[in-house]
Amino acid sequence: DLEPARRLLTQALDAASAADMPEVVRTSRTLLGIVEHKADRLDQTRVHLDAALTLVLDAGDREDEAYCRQELGFLLLDTGDPELALSEFNAVLALAPGVGIVNLAGNGLNGMGAALLQLGRAAEAVPFLLAALAIRAELEDLEQQQVDLAHLATAALALGNSSIAARIARFLDGHPDTAAGMYGHDRRT
C-alpha cells in the first residue's frame, strides 16, 4: 500500500527534520526511496537514496550504508546501468560481514548475479545466484528464493540450457507460494 506509506514516511521525515533526529531522517529517506522504487517513480527514488547515502556516510553508519547501497544497486539495474550496480553490490558484499546481517549478503550476491545477467555474462552470474539461493534456503526466505530461482532460469536460457530453465519455471509454477504470483511485486523478477 504505497500511498499511505509515502504519506506516513514523508510525515516522519518532516517531523524528524524539525526535531533534529538524524537517524530517523536517514531511515525515512531510505524507506521513501524503497517506496518510490516500488511505485516506479525512479527519479524520486534516486533523490531519496542519494540523500540517504550522504547522511549515512556522514554518520558512519555501516549497516544503513549497506542497505542504502543495496537499494541503489537495484535502482541502477532498473535504470539500465549494470556496471554501476556491480560497484554498489560489491560495496554491499564488503559491508555485509561487518554488520552481521546474513540476508544482506544474499541480496548483494543476487544483485551481482542480476547485474552480470544484464551485462550478458550469464556464466559469471550463476555462482553468485547459487550462493544467494543457498543463503535464502538456509534462512527459509521463500520470497528471495523465488527471485534467485527466476534469475537462475534466465541464466540457464542465456547459456542455452532451456531444460533447466523449464524445470525451474515448472517448479515455481507448481509451488503453492509462487504459483499465483505471490511475489510478483518484486521488480527483479
Disulfide bonds with the S-S distance in Angstrom:
none
